Amino acid sequence: MSKTAQAEGALETRGIEQVPDHERTARTRELFPTWVGANISVLLLTMGASLVVAYHLNIWQALVVAGVAPLVSYGLVGLIGIAGKRGGAPGMALSRAVFGQRGNLLPGSLIWVARWGWETINAVTGAYAMLTILDIVLGIRANGVLDMVMLLVFVVATFAISGLGINAVQKCNKYATYLFGVFSVLVLGYLAVHTDWSKVMDHSAGPTAAVITGIGMIAAGGVSWIPSAPDFTRYLPRTASSKAIVGTTLGGAGIVVLPMVLMGAVMAVGTPDLASATDPVSFLGQILPTWIAVPYLLIALIGMLLINAMSMYSAGFTAQTLGFKVPRHWAVSVNAVISLVFGGVLMLVATSFLGSFIAFLSLLAVAFSAWVGVFGADMLRRTEYDGRAMTDTTRTSAYWYRGGFSPAAVASWAIGLAAGLMFTTSDWFTGPLAKNNLIGEYGLGWVATIVVSGVLYVVLPKPAVVAPQTADEVEEPETEPEPALAV
């Protein structure tokens, strides 16, 4: 992160405009704690447990899932992150170059709405973590009023961190990484000593289709970060190593995802009723001793705060690209309010957290994947982005194309999204092609979405790539000339 433009830890005021080259002084190694922090969540334990409880996999199959899922999802996060160092702007701002100034409103709106769900799930999990700590330490039982109070505390804390900006997020991630590493080793050690390993090893294997579906379920969390990847690489210099961006992203995510998913799978053997639990956290208090459970939950709570802070940080940029004419830190407040409202509904109404969570993940991956296919295919031909054109939302913009739309990008996105949904199965929605074929049965709807949208974009005629002007070559406009939502 640049320290020339603003003091470390200060409020970040830069929005969706291109970062000038003289401010792009970050280092690729700073991405490691960023992606560690993005995965410090007990939701990974819940997902690992679901591999045993819902998918009926054994420990060896869970190991395969835990190893392959982050390789796939965070490999894509790292690859799309390369666009950040090329363009020096957030992902959804760079997306204007692909879809057009008005066309970008379509995937941008869907991604923004999908983030509401992801942030709501994390906020609810954080609230449950605080409730579990109160129960273990003080014997205070949860009730409707206390649920809402804890949810409010979590959302306000998230807003405070994300509102400050990237310096605050990255600094918190750095310290959370160290703490999480120490206590994860303690938990692993405790499980190694106290687990009935004969029971774990005797668990029968599940079908191959469940393994592949499990990979998709775990990978969905990483897929949700793909459009945000440039947000955290835009302060890297243009000369930063692309290999280092991908490698550091993979390393930071993988070092958390693999052990936590396996820990969840091991814990589920001793807690078979996890599938019907109303929250994803309280089982930790049953499995771990207090001296481990409380500090581990506190650190996981910090991690979930950071995850939601990162998500809301990116959501602020998305809101700006949709035409909200407010500073980024105030744009963040919109998502904070939404996650508070939706989180309250989930905590008061949902009867099975795990079932709702898995259903949400299956649809989340498809929602993000349509954009990934088109944007990723565009990166094959576009190595630079025009900073002035990104912020110019009038007809004079080089990214106006036809009436503000890139027909190839919008068509590819829409068709890919529809194709993925047709092959998707969840408790909330089942597509007409989800049965009696490998794509549907193996839970590969999100993969089909990426492939269909990406291939279509490659073959369809596209506007020519314009020569870019960087932020160092032009004056940055104080405000966009025309609201992006204008017709």
N, C-alpha and C positions, 0 to 999 in steps of 0.2 A: 504493500500500500504506500502511496506517495505521502511523504512527510513535508514536501515543499509547499503544497497548496494549502494544507490545513494541518494544525497540530494534531498529534496522535491522541485519539480519544475524544476529539472535539466533534461537534455536530457536523456531519457531512451535508453540504448544501448542493453538491453537484447532482443533477438529475439525469435525464436520458440523453443529454448532449454528449458528443464525442469528447473523450478526455484528451487534452493536448499532450503531445509527445513529451514535453519537458516535465510533466507530472507523472509520467508512467515509469515509476522507479521501483515497483514491487518486484518480488522474486518468486520463482516458481515453488520454492520450498515452503512458502507461506500457505500454499494450497493444502499441504498435508494436514495441519490441525483444522483447517476449514472443513475438510471432508470427514475427519474423525468426529468433529463436533456435530456434523450433520447426521450422524448415526448413533449418537449416545442417547438411546431411547429404549425403555423397557418394551416398546412395541416389537422390537426384534426378538425379545424373549417370547412374546405372545405369538409371533409368526413362527418361531422355531417350535413352540409347543403345538401349534396347529398342524405342523407336518406329521406329528404323531397322532394327535387327537382327531383331526378332520381328514387328513390324507392317508393315515394309517401306514406311514413309512417307518422303517427301522433306522437305527442310528447311522448305519453306513450310507443309506440313501439320503438321510438328512445331511451328512457330510458332503455328499456330491452336490446337493442343492445349495448348501451354504457356501461352497467354493465357486460354483459356476454362476450363480445369480449376480453377485457383485462384479464379476468379471465382465458379464454382458452389459449390465445396466450402467455401471460407472465407467466402463470402457467408452460407452456412448457419451456419458457426461464429459469425460476428458476430451473426446474428439470434438464435440460441439464447443467446448471451452476454448478451442483454438481460435474460433471466430472472435472471441473477446479480445485477444491480443492483436488480431488483424484489424478490427474495427474500433476498438477502444470505447465501446458503448454496451449497455445492457442488451440481453438477448432479444427482448421484444422490441427494442428500438432497431436493432440490426434486422429484425424480421420485416421491417417496412421495405427494405431493399429487395426482399424476395416476393412479398405478397402485394406490394403497393400500399400507398398511404391509407386508402380506404379498405382495401382487401385485408390488411393486417388486423382490422377490427374483428374479423370473424374468428380466426384462431385465438387472437388475443382475449376476446370475451370468454371463449370456452375455457382457456387455460386459467383465466382469472377466477371463474366460477369454480373450476376444479380445485383451485387452491383454497377456496373457502372450506371445502370438505376436508382437505388434508390438514389445514390449520385447526379446524374444529376437532378432529380426531386427536391431534397432539395436545390441544388445550384440555380436552376431557381427560386424557391420560395423565397430564401433569396435575390436574385437580385431584384425580384418584390417588396419585402418589402422595400428595400432601395429606389427604384424608387417611391413607394407610399409616403414614408416620404419626399422625395424631392418635390413631387408634393404638398403635404399638407402644408409643411412649407415654401417652396420657390417658389412654383408655376411653377417649372421646369417640363415640359412635357417630357414623355419618347419618345425616338426615337431609331433607330437601333444602332447608335454609343454609346449612353448612356447606352442602354441595355447591350452591350458587355463590357463596362467599369465596370458597377456594377457587372456583372457576374465574371469578372476577379478579382475584389477586394474581392468578397466573397470567391472564390476558393483559392486565395492566403492566406487569413486569416485562412481558414480551414486547409490548408496544414501546416501552422505555428503551429497551436495548436496540430494537430494530430502528426506532426513530433516530437514534444517534448516528447510525451509519456503519460503514464497513470497518472502520478502525475499531469501534467498540465491539462489533461482532467477532472480528478476528482475534482481538486481544482476549476476549472471554473464552473463545474456542481453545486458545493456546493453553490456558491454565486448566480448563476442564479436561483437556486431553491427558495431562499428567495425573490428575486426581482419578479419572476414570480408569486409567491403566493400572494404577496401584490397587484399587479396590476390585477390579475385575480379576486380577491375579488371586486375591483373597477368596473371592467367590468360587473361582475355578478350583482352588486348593480344597475348599470345604466340600464341594461337590465330589471331587476325586476321592475323598476319604469317606464320606458318608452315603454315597449313592450305592444302591444295590445293583452292582454292575451285571450280575447274572440275569436280573430281570430286564435290564436295558438291552443286553446282548441277545436275549431270547425272544425279543419282540420280532414278530414275523414281518417279512418284507411286503411292501405294497406294490401295486402295479406300476409298470413303467410310465404309463400315462399320468399317474399321480406325481411321479418324480418331476416330469416336465412341467406339469401344472404348478407344482410347488416352486420350481425355478421362476416361473412367471410371477407367482404371487410375491416372492421375496424381491424379485427384480423390480416390481412395480414401484416400490419406494424410491429406488434409484432413478427410474425413468421419470418420476415426477420432478427431479432436479435438473433434467436435461435442458429445458428452455432457460433455466436460471444460470447455467454454467458460465456464459460470458459475463454475467454480472460480477463474478468473482475473479475474472481474469482480465478485465478491461484496463486495469492499472499496470499490467505487465507490458514491458517494452515490446516493440514489434519484433525484435531480435530474439525474444525468449524461445527456448527450445520447445517445439511441439511435442517431442517425445517425452520431455520432462513434465509437461502439463498432463499428459495422459497417464504417465507412470506415477506421478505424485498423487493424482486423483484416485487411481486404482489402489495405491498403497494405503492412503488415508482411510478410504471406505472399507477395504477388505480386512484390515487389521481389527476392525470393530465388528463387521457383519458376520464373519466366519465364526468367531468364538461365541458371540451372543446367540446366534441361531442354534448352535450346538447346545449351549447351556439351556436354552428354552426347550429343546427336544428332550434332553436328559431330565429336566424338571417335570415335564409332562408325564413321564412314566410313573412318577409318584403322585401326580395330581390329575387323574383321568377325568375329573369333572370340570376341568378348565373350560371345556367347550360351552358349558351352560352358565359360566360365571358372568355376572353383570358388569364387571370391570376387569381390566387387564393387569392389575397391579397387586391386589390384596393377597394373591397366592404366594408372593415372595415372603410375606410375613409368616406364612405357614411352613415354608420350606427352609428358610435361613434363620439362624439365631439372631437375636436382636442386635448384637454388637456388629454384625455384618449387614443385616437388612436395613437398618436405619441410615447409616452413612452411604450405603450403596444407593438407596432410594433418593437420598439428598443429592448425590452426584448425578443420578439419572434425571432427577428433576431439573437440575441446572442444564443438563444436556437437552432436555425437551424444550426448555426455555430458549436455548440457542437455536434449536431446529426451527421452532416457530418464528424466532426473530429473523433467521435467514430467509424463511419463506415469505414473511411479511415484508422484509426488505426488498425482495424481488417483486412482490405483489405491488409495492408502491410504484415501481417503474412501469409495470403492466398497466396500472390505473392511469398513469400519465400518458402512455401511448394510446389509451382509449379516449383521451380528450379531457380528462380531469385537470383543470387548470389550477392546480395547487402544488406547493412544494412537496417533494417526495415524502418527507416525514409526516406530513398531514395526510397524504394519500394512503399511508400505512394505516391510519386510524380507521379507514373504511373497513378493511379486513378485520381489524381488531373488534369492531362492533359486531360484525357478521359472525365471527367465530364465537363471540360471547352468546349471541342469541341462539345459534344452531347448537352450540355446546350445551346450553341449558336444556334444550329439547331432547338431545341425545341422552343426557344424564337422567332426566326425569321419565323418559318414555321407553327407551330401548331395554329389552329383556335379555338380550345376549350380545355383548360387546363383540365377541369373536366373530359371530355370524355376520353382523353388520359391517365389521371391519373388512372381512374377506370379500364380501359383496362389493364394497366400495373400491377396494384395490383393483378388482377385475375391470371395473369401468374406468378407473383413474388412468390405468396404463394406456387404454385405447384413446382416451381424450388427449393425452400428451403425444402419443405416437404419431398421429397424423401430421402434426407440426414437425416432428423430428424427421420424418421421411422426406418432406419437401425441403426443409432448411438444410438437412445434411446433404441432400443431392445438389443443392445450390452451391454448397461450399466446394464442390468439385471443380466449379468453374469460376467462382468469385473469391479472390484472395484479398481484396481491399473493399472498403465501404466509404461512401461519400458522406462526410460529416454534415455538410450543409444540407444535402438532399434529405437526410434522415429527419431533420428538425423543420424542414419546409413542408407544411401540409397543404400548400396551395397547388394550383395547376402548373406552377413554374418548377416544381420539384422534379428532379431527374427520376424519382421513384413514383411519379404519378401514373405512368403507363397509360392504360385505357380507362379513362374516367376514374382514376384512383385505384384501379385493380390490375393485377397481373393475372390474366385469364388462366395461364398454365398452372400457376401456383394455387390459385383458389380452387380450380377444378380438381387438381390432384389431391389437395387436402380434403375436399368434400367427399370425393369418391373413395379415398383411402379410409376415411372415418366411417363411412357407411359400410364398407366391406368388413372392417374390423368388428363393428357392432353386430353384423349378421352372424359372425362366428363366435360371439362371446356368450358365456353362460354365467349367471350369478343368481343369487336369491332375489334380486330386484328386477332382473331383466334377462331374457333368454332370446338370442337371435334366431331367425328362421333356419339358418344353416349350422347351428351349433351342435347338431346331433348327426351321427352316422358318417362322420369324416374325421380324419386325423387332426385337422386344424382346430376344430371345435372340441373334440374329446381331449386333446392335449393342452387346451387352454392357450392356444397360440393366436388368439384374435388380435392381440397387440402387435405381434410380429407381422401378421398379415397386413395390418394397417401401415406399418413402416414400409414394407416391401411394395405394396400397391401404390401408395402415395409417392414413394421415391422413384419407382420405375416410370410411372406416368409422367412425373415432372421431367425426367431425363428425356423422354421421347417427344413430349409436346413442344411446339415452337414457343420460344421465350423471348422477352425483350433483350436487346443487347446490353452488355455490362458497360456502364458509363465509367469514364475516368474519374476517380475520387478526388475530393479536396479534403484535406485533413483539418483538424481543429487548429493547427498551428498556422495554416495558410489563410484562414478566413476568420472574421470576427464571429464570435458565438452570439446568436440572437438571444435577447433577454427573455422573450416569449415567442411562442410559435405564431406565425402570421395569421393562421386560421385554425379554429378548433378542429381536431381530427374527426369529430362527429358531425361536422357540418355537411350538408347535402348540396 
